[in-house]
Amino acid sequence: MMAVTFTKSGRLYYLDSGGHTPRVGDTVLFPTSTSPEVCQVVWGPEWVDDEIGGLPVCVGPASDADVRRDVENKKRRAEIQVAAQRLIRELKLPMKVSAVDWSDTGHESGRSTATVYFRASTRVDFRQLVRDLSHSLDCKVVLTQLSARDDARVQGGVGSCGRDTCCSTFLVDFDAVSVRMARDQDLPANPMKISGACGRLMCCLKYEHPIYDKFRSTTPAVGARVETPEGDGRMLAYDVPRDQVVVKLDAGGKPKVCDRASVCSARAAYDSRP
């Protein structure tokens, strides 16, 4: 198995190497429904133990002609995006172009096809736009509306962590994310601080949530009576990243920070006594 990407720091796609042995940085051909497309190897072929049947098979190394065609197609996509944005302004349509895909060969009709991905907050009648754009470009035009998350994935961006957004780099599917996950991790309820570039809750809220669930299921609840090496007290708070808890001791003084493993429920400790 090998991994490739179509854009710098873009989403990874996995291929069966098909007997080829490209190195990291080499350009190879990725099979698509229309024609092979040029991509770059970011992870060379390796044997893996997991069952990965059904992966697309690498067509082979990209030739100079393939690379030139890829460069021309990128220029063509940029031209189509500019033309689409101009027509949208002229027609005063409430929509925004997110990305453009261009296929110059491989269709049964024999015509080149431009797929325009757009974002709109409401339903848009874009029939006139399709007619004008098809006439202007002399090709078949397909418009596809994207959701907020898919729009962020296509356009890419930088998250609040300072790194490229997860959806545009490695995420394959969007898992359900809830406000409860933010509450469980003691994060602020301010939507501006827990929302991603798409305006929805950040996907990364789900990454550490299982750790918090496990911590809470194996630790006395906040407010419960507990026993610690320093004496009995009452649970005040959790510090999940450090695997610690904060306990207010009956003896008084400042709250005591203890390792989670050293704290047990006073009720459970009493029940276990002979």
LUMZA-596877 format. One line per 5 residues: number of its first residue (from 0); for each residue z, x, y of N, C-alpha, C. Coordinates in steps of 0.001 Angstrom, whole numbers, plus 500000, padded with zeros to 6 digits. Layout:
<nodes>
NUM) Z/X/Y/Z/X/Y/Z/X/Y | ... .
</nodes>
This chain:
<nodes>
0) 500000/500843/498818/500000/500000/500000/500000/500884/501240 | 499384/500389/502299/499321/501105/503564/499480/500110/504699 | 499843/500599/505889/500025/499732/507046/499105/500181/508171 | 498518/499209/508854/497587/499503/509948/497924/498610/511133 | 497364/498952/512288/497538/498135/513485/496232/498128/514270 .
5) 495996/497039/514996/494768/496916/515778/494961/497358/517222 | 496207/497398/517682/496498/497831/519039/497667/498805/519010 | 497776/499619/520045/498867/500587/520121/500209/499870/520131 | 501096/500262/519223/502428/499669/519082/502352/498182/518770 | 501222/497754/518194/501051/496343/517881/501628/495979/516529 .
10) 501418/494746/516148/501931/494222/514886/501302/494960/513702 | 502112/495183/512675/501636/495881/511484/500998/494906/510510 | 499915/495339/509902/499254/494581/508841/499173/495481/507616 | 499372/494894/506437/499443/495685/505215/498173/495518/504392 | 497746/496621/503818/496497/496674/503061/496710/497349/501723 .
15) 495932/496921/500755/495790/497687/499521/494800/498807/499853 | 495178/500050/499597/494319/501170/500006/492980/501177/499280 | 492892/500491/498150/491616/500399/497449/491069/501733/496980 | 491937/502689/496678/491482/503992/496200/491218/504993/497309 | 491249/504544/498562/491056/505459/499692/492379/506139/500039 .
20) 492305/507307/500621/493514/508064/500962/493487/508508/502424 | 493457/507568/503365/493464/507955/504785/494829/508484/505204 | 494841/509255/506275/496085/509783/506816/496505/508982/508048 | 497739/509171/508453/498232/508502/509653/497391/508924/510859 | 496915/507948/511610/496071/508215/512767/494594/508010/512499 .
25) 494187/507950/511219/492778/507719/510887/492399/506267/511172 | 491114/506043/511429/490612/504683/511622/489935/504213/510345 | 490266/502994/509941/489710/502403/508734/489216/500997/509058 | 488580/500364/508082/488028/499027/508267/488898/497995/507546 | 489287/496968/508290/490112/495877/507766/489206/494680/507482 .
30) 489222/494122/506266/488343/492985/505965/488819/491717/506650 | 487897/490997/507303/488212/489706/507933/487232/488665/507417 | 487410/487424/507855/486545/486339/507392/485122/486477/507897 | 484905/487281/508925/483564/487444/509474/482979/488812/509142 | 483649/489864/509569/483148/491215/509324/484311/492192/509390 .
35) 484180/493369/508768/485265/494356/508828/485541/494801/510255 | 486827/494925/510599/487230/495327/511936/487952/496670/511885 | 487802/497447/512958/488392/498782/513023/489884/498683/513338 | 490691/499448/512616/492131/499511/512870/492604/500941/512607 | 493831/501221/512998/494363/502578/512856/495511/502593/511859 .
40) 495543/503634/511047/496578/503772/510032/497869/504281/510678 | 498964/503560/510455/500272/504004/510967/501231/504338/509822 | 500813/504011/508613/501621/504325/507435/500638/504568/506288 | 500572/505804/505830/499612/506168/504802/499894/505504/503467 | 498930/505506/502554/499087/504857/501250/500269/505424/500467 .
45) 501092/504527/499943/502230/504893/499105/502372/503879/497980 | 502901/504352/496850/503210/503446/495757/504516/502726/496073 | 504562/501424/495836/505781/500641/496057/506137/499917/494767 | 507434/499652/494602/507914/499027/493367/507753/497518/493368 | 507750/496905/494558/507697/495444/494645/506309/494913/494272 .
50) 506296/493651/493841/505033/492980/493554/504382/492586/494876 | 503199/493092/495146/502524/492818/496424/501086/492367/496185 | 500867/491623/495108/499523/491156/494808/498965/490277/495914 | 497651/490291/496074/497013/489446/497073/496781/490101/498412 | 497148/491376/498553/496890/492054/499820/495396/492283/500002 .
55) 494902/492194/501243/493497/492547/501480/493264/494009/501148 | 492060/494319/500720/491726/495680/500280/490975/496406/501391 | 491396/497611/501679/490746/498430/502705/489274/498629/502361 | 488398/498375/503320/486950/498522/503088/486564/499987/502990 | 487256/500834/503767/486940/502256/503766/487131/502850/505148 .
60) 486849/504117/505305/486986/504746/506624/485955/504196/507604 | 486332/504140/508878/485425/503646/509912/484455/504750/510326 | 483187/504403/510398/482176/505368/510831/482107/505420/512349 | 481347/506365/512875/481171/506461/514329/480549/505185/514882 | 479622/504599/514120/478979/503359/514564/479990/502221/514620 .
65) 480912/502177/513650/481952/501144/513653/482857/501296/514870 | 483217/502527/515199/484085/502773/516346/483385/502372/517646 | 482077/502715/517767/481334/502334/518968/481258/500818/519094 | 481013/500148/517991/480960/498680/518007/482303/498095/518413 | 483390/498687/517951/484724/498205/518305/484979/498360/519802 .
70) 484542/499479/520374/484706/499708/521808/483909/498674/522600 | 482674/498413/522170/481844/497428/522853/482440/496031/522751 | 483011/495698/521602/483628/494381/521421/484844/494210/522328 | 485610/495289/522525/486769/495219/523422/486309/494965/524860 | 485233/495624/525259/484685/495381/526593/484209/493940/526719 .
75) 483568/493442/525661/483060/492077/525674/484203/491067/525784 | 485319/491325/525087/486475/490435/525163/487025/490377/526594 | 487075/491534/527257/487564/491569/528639/486641/490766/529557 | 485334/490888/529357/484378/490140/530175/484534/488632/529955 | 484728/488238/528698/484884/486816/528388/486156/486262/529024 .
80) 487228/487048/529003/488481/486590/529593/488334/486371/531098 | 487634/487282/531753/487409/487131/533202/486576/485884/533475 | 485519/485671/532679/484654/484500/532870/485431/483208/532633 | 486284/483199/531599/487064/481998/531300/488054/481690/532419 | 488715/482707/532930/489675/482497/534016/488987/481987/535281 .
85) 487784/482495/535545/487043/482040/536736/486685/480567/536612 | 486203/480151/535436/485823/478753/535244/487042/477836/535275 | 488161/478297/534768/489384/477494/534788/489812/477223/536227 | 489691/478236/537080/490026/478041/538496/489062/477060/539158 | 487775/477191/538836/486781/476306/539439/486986/474860/539007 .
90) 487356/474663/537732/487553/473314/537205/488968/472790/537462 | 489834/473667/538021/491222/473311/538344/491960/472749/537130 | 491856/473470/536033/492533/473054/534803/493924/473696/534726 | 494939/472925/534300/496316/473456/534206/496519/474261/532923 | 495872/475400/532839/495961/476229/531628/495818/477694/532011 .
95) 496251/478560/531113/496211/480003/531357/495687/480704/530115 | 494731/481607/530302/494164/482354/529180/495164/483406/528705 | 495460/483394/527415/496400/484360/526843/495677/485555/526236 | 494603/485296/525515/493862/486373/524856/492496/485839/524434 | 491631/486766/524078/490277/486414/523642/489932/487201/522401 .
100) 489310/486527/521455/488812/487194/520254/487295/487045/520243 | 486612/488110/519884/485143/488100/519918/484601/488587/518582 | 483740/487783/517987/483110/488155/516729/481603/488155/516931 | 481003/489332/516780/479576/489447/517064/478696/489331/515834 | 479294/489139/514660/478502/489064/513440/479294/488372/512352 .
105) 478584/487954/511306/479242/487444/510114/479349/485942/510011 | 478953/485163/511021/479055/483716/510946/477815/483125/510286 | 478048/482009/509563/476938/481353/508858/475864/480888/509824 | 476282/480457/511024/475304/479964/511999/474468/481088/512599 | 474931/482314/512411/474204/483447/512971/474525/483703/514427 .
110) 475345/482827/515065/475691/482987/516475/476998/483762/516612 | 477088/484512/517669/478346/485173/517988/479354/484113/518434 | 480624/484398/518218/481657/483412/518530/482760/484033/519374 | 483135/483343/520440/484252/483753/521283/485382/482747/521102 | 486546/483221/520696/487717/482363/520554/488668/482647/521705 .
115) 488915/481636/522525/489779/481786/523700/491118/481131/523404 | 492191/481933/523443/493542/481420/523236/494173/481142/524593 | 494768/479971/524735/495321/479611/526032/496680/478938/525886 | 497398/478913/526991/498713/478266/527059/498656/477188/528105 | 499192/476009/527780/499236/474900/528726/500475/474066/528445 .
120) 501097/473558/529487/502317/472773/529313/502027/471337/528915 | 500801/470891/529136/500411/469526/528782/499076/469557/528031 | 498657/468403/527574/497362/468291/526905/496251/468450/527942 | 495243/469255/527611/494182/469570/528567/492830/469138/528007 | 492039/468481/528844/490667/468130/528475/489771/469298/528880 .
125) 489444/470132/527900/488677/471346/528222/487231/471274/527738 | 486708/470059/527539/485332/469932/527039/484311/470512/528013 | 484506/470249/529303/483586/470805/530290/483677/472320/530324 | 484878/472842/530166/485060/474295/530144/484312/474914/528973 | 484380/474289/527807/483676/474809/526630/482175/474811/526874 .
130) 481651/473735/527446/480207/473662/527696/479768/474738/528690 | 480489/474853/529788/480109/475830/530818/480248/477264/530297 | 481324/477525/529570/481554/478877/529077/480532/479244/528001 | 480191/478286/527142/479193/478529/526106/477825/478810/526719 | 477488/478049/527779/476214/478263/528451/476195/479609/529173 .
135) 477323/479971/529789/477385/481217/530545/477337/482439/529627 | 477987/482352/528473/478069/483505/527565/476978/483514/526508 | 476294/482364/526348/475254/482226/525321/475827/482526/523935 | 476922/481863/523614/477542/482026/522293/478376/480785/521997 | 478835/480686/520777/479720/479597/520405/481115/479888/520963 .
140) 481777/478884/521546/483103/479062/522138/484098/478127/521456 | 485223/478688/521046/486300/477926/520428/487564/478142/521254 | 488228/477057/521662/489476/477155/522417/490645/476779/521512 | 491682/477584/521529/492862/477362/520694/494112/477418/521559 | 494897/476339/521522/496128/476301/522313/497271/476946/521543 .
145) 498065/477757/522226/499173/478477/521610/500508/477883/522042 | 501493/477992/521153/502859/477622/521512/503461/478732/522372 | 504639/478490/522909/505278/479486/523772/505518/480794/523028 | 505989/480701/521786/506281/481914/521021/505008/482644/520613 | 503989/481896/520201/502723/482532/519837/502073/483183/521054 .
150) 502243/482563/522215/501702/483139/523441/502367/484482/523742 | 503678/484565/523566/504392/485829/523782/503965/486864/522759 | 503713/486430/521540/503272/487363/520492/501908/487956/520830 | 500990/487118/521291/499636/487567/521586/499611/488501/522792 | 500358/488144/523835/500320/488937/525061/501183/490183/524989 .
155) 502236/490138/524163/503147/491273/524107/504032/491316/525339 | 504935/492262/525375/505839/492382/526506/507041/493233/526138 | 507970/493332/527054/509185/494121/526863/510391/493190/526932 | 511263/493296/525948/512448/492444/525911/513564/492987/526780 | 514672/492254/526828/515816/492673/527639/516450/493958/527111 .
160) 516137/494306/525871/516661/495546/525284/515875/496768/525746 | 514732/496541/526415/513912/497647/526881/512838/498074/525901 | 512728/497375/524775/511719/497707/523770/510675/496607/523698 | 509537/496919/523048/508494/495907/522877/509052/494712/522109 | 508584/493526/522456/509090/492322/521814/508863/492361/520304 .
165) 509821/491819/519569/509751/491828/518105/508528/491066/517604 | 508225/489926/518266/507124/489083/517784/505783/489785/517880 | 505639/490700/518840/504354/491379/519022/504268/492684/518233 | 505332/493047/517524/505322/494314/516791/505458/494132/515285 | 506528/493460/514826/506722/493436/513378/507046/492062/512793 .
170) 507459/491099/513593/507817/489795/513037/506592/489088/512466 | 506742/488555/511259/505651/487823/510624/505812/486327/510855 | 507030/485818/510661/507315/484400/510844/508421/484230/511879 | 508444/483062/512512/509492/482733/513471/510563/481920/512757 | 511752/482482/512600/512867/481756/511993/513543/480883/513037 .
175) 514210/479827/512556/514931/478939/513459/516110/479679/514085 | 516262/479534/515401/517358/480165/516141/518077/479073/516923 | 519404/479064/516871/520184/478031/517542/521185/478641/518511 | 521671/477799/519436/522676/478246/520406/523969/478619/519692 | 524220/477991/518553/525434/478297/517787/525493/479768/517405 .
180) 524343/480367/517117/524304/481781/516772/524792/482636/517934 | 524437/482254/519151/524906/482989/520323/526408/482812/520504 | 526892/481578/520289/528329/481331/520428/529118/482131/519396 | 528634/482145/518160/529339/482880/517104/529428/484365/517407 | 528469/484880/518175/528469/486306/518506/529101/486573/519875 .
185) 529783/485541/520414/530486/485667/521705/529551/486108/522824 | 528321/485628/522781/527361/485939/523834/527438/484872/524923 | 527076/485203/526146/527151/484214/527236/526206/483054/526978 | 526646/481868/527368/525818/480673/527164/524731/480538/528218 | 524608/481512/529098/523586/481479/530155/522200/481608/529528 .
190) 521351/480587/529662/520012/480648/529037/519197/481852/529493 | 519420/482318/530723/518662/483456/531223/518974/484736/530458 | 520164/484810/529860/520585/486030/529178/520320/486006/527674 | 520056/484836/527112/519824/484766/525671/518425/484245/525344 | 517559/484200/526355/516182/483757/526143/515239/484948/526190 .
195) 514178/484872/525393/513191/485939/525340/512081/485748/526357 | 511036/486554/526226/509901/486478/527152/509184/485139/527065 | 509321/484459/525936/508647/483174/525736/509428/482018/526347 | 510665/482280/526794/511500/481212/527339/512339/480526/526287 | 512125/480856/525016/512937/480307/523922/514074/481274/523608 .
200) 515012/480839/522759/516110/481708/522364/515570/482959/521680 | 516173/484101/521954/515691/485374/521413/515759/485384/519877 | 514699/485854/519252/514648/485933/517792/515732/486859/517241 | 516120/487878/518023/517081/488861/517531/518485/488281/517393 | 518730/487061/517908/520034/486438/517701/520314/486214/516223 .
205) 519241/486125/515452/519402/485854/514018/519684/487118/513208 | 519363/488287/513748/519485/489517/512974/520911/489778/512501 | 521887/489685/513402/523269/490024/513072/524115/488812/512702 | 523541/487629/512801/524332/486427/512546/524943/486392/511147 | 524250/486804/510077/524881/486816/508748/526126/487694/508694 .
210) 526151/488789/509465/527328/489672/509487/528515/488932/510089 | 528262/488172/511159/529335/487406/511792/529833/486306/510863 | 528907/485653/510152/529309/484615/509196/530196/485192/508106 | 529805/486342/507568/530599/486964/506506/531958/487409/507030 | 531984/487953/508247/533242/488405/508854/534209/487237/508985 .
215) 533731/486122/509501/534610/484976/509721/535089/484362/508418 | 534246/484420/507380/534634/483819/506101/535672/484646/505356 | 535837/485906/505717/536787/486778/505018/537946/487220/505912 | 538089/486595/507077/539113/486981/508045/539896/485742/508480 | 541202/485844/508627/541984/484702/509121/541435/484198/510454 .
220) 541519/482902/510658/540971/482291/511867/541762/482708/513099 | 541088/482643/514245/541768/482918/515509/542884/481894/515684 | 544108/482361/515996/545270/481487/516135/546154/481443/514907 | 545652/481966/513772/546426/481938/512524/547518/483007/512530 | 548581/482752/511780/549633/483737/511592/549147/484795/510613 .
225) 549363/486068/510951/548872/487152/510095/549935/488228/509950 | 549760/489050/508924/550604/490213/508708/549774/491473/508921 | 550349/492437/509622/549681/493712/509871/550626/494854/509518 | 550133/496079/509400/551023/497221/509146/552081/497397/510239 | 551839/496846/511444/552769/496974/512557/553753/495818/512626 .
230) 553576/494812/511760/554452/493648/511772/553653/492352/511858 | 554362/491221/511825/553719/489910/511876/553259/489582/513288 | 552296/488677/513359/551793/488278/514662/550809/487131/514553 | 550063/486927/515611/549085/485836/515649/547723/486391/516057 | 546694/485936/515346/545344/486411/515601/544859/485945/516969 .
235) 544370/486908/517769/543876/486589/519106/542355/486569/519196 | 541699/487567/518612/540246/487688/518778/539660/488578/517687 | 538307/488530/517581/537568/489370/516630/536778/490436/517397 | 536549/491552/516744/535615/492576/517239/534716/492927/516057 | 533708/492075/515834/532879/492195/514628/532133/493523/514553 .
240) 531478/493991/515633/530744/495260/515515/531614/496425/515047 | 532893/496446/515445/533786/497540/515038/534581/497203/513775 | 534371/495996/513232/535103/495544/512044/536611/495566/512317 | 536999/495070/513494/538407/495064/513889/538804/493675/514405 | 540120/493469/514514/540647/492236/515072/541733/492592/516089 .
245) 542041/491630/516971/543095/491813/517968/544228/490849/517629 | 545434/491396/517485/546598/490607/517070/547710/490752/518107 | 548335/489622/518456/549515/489643/519331/550746/489658/518436 | 551494/490748/518455/552646/490924/517576/553847/490118/518075 | 554639/489641/517120/555851/488904/517479/556842/489795/518221 .
250) 556760/491103/517967/557694/492032/518606/557401/492211/520090 | 556296/491694/520558/555934/491806/521961/555074/493023/522237 | 554866/493306/523502/554017/494424/523883/552562/494012/524003 | 551705/495002/524201/550276/494738/524330/549694/494293/522995 | 548638/493451/523024/547970/493068/521777/547527/494302/520995 .
255) 547648/494233/519692/547351/495364/518811/545962/495221/518205 | 545176/496290/518279/543860/496317/517640/544016/496903/516245 | 543598/496149/515237/543776/496566/513839/542445/496505/513101 | 542316/497332/512070/541168/497217/511175/541261/495902/510422 | 540137/495253/510251/540139/493942/509586/540749/494022/508194 .
260) 540452/495100/507469/540935/495214/506092/542453/495305/506008 | 543121/495707/507103/544577/495874/507069/545319/494606/507468 | 544587/493548/507814/545204/492305/508265/544993/491222/507216 | 546045/490484/506911/545918/489382/505966/546673/488180/506503 | 546326/487026/506004/546973/485797/506424/548432/485799/505994 .
265) 549324/485457/506887/550741/485412/506538/551002/484360/505480 | 550272/483271/505526/550445/482197/504530/550036/482687/503150 | 548867/483402/503092/548391/483924/501812/549335/484988/501284 | 549858/485845/502185/550781/486879/501754/552057/486257/501204 | 552521/485155/501817/553741/484497/501351/553509/483876/499968 .
270) 552333/483218/499798/552048/482562/498519/551919/483556/497382 | 551506/484809/497679/551280/485794/496618/552552/486529/496216 | 553662/486291/496930/554903/486983/496585/555480/486422/495285 | 556091/487275/494457/556658/486793/493198/557870/485884/493434 .
</nodes>
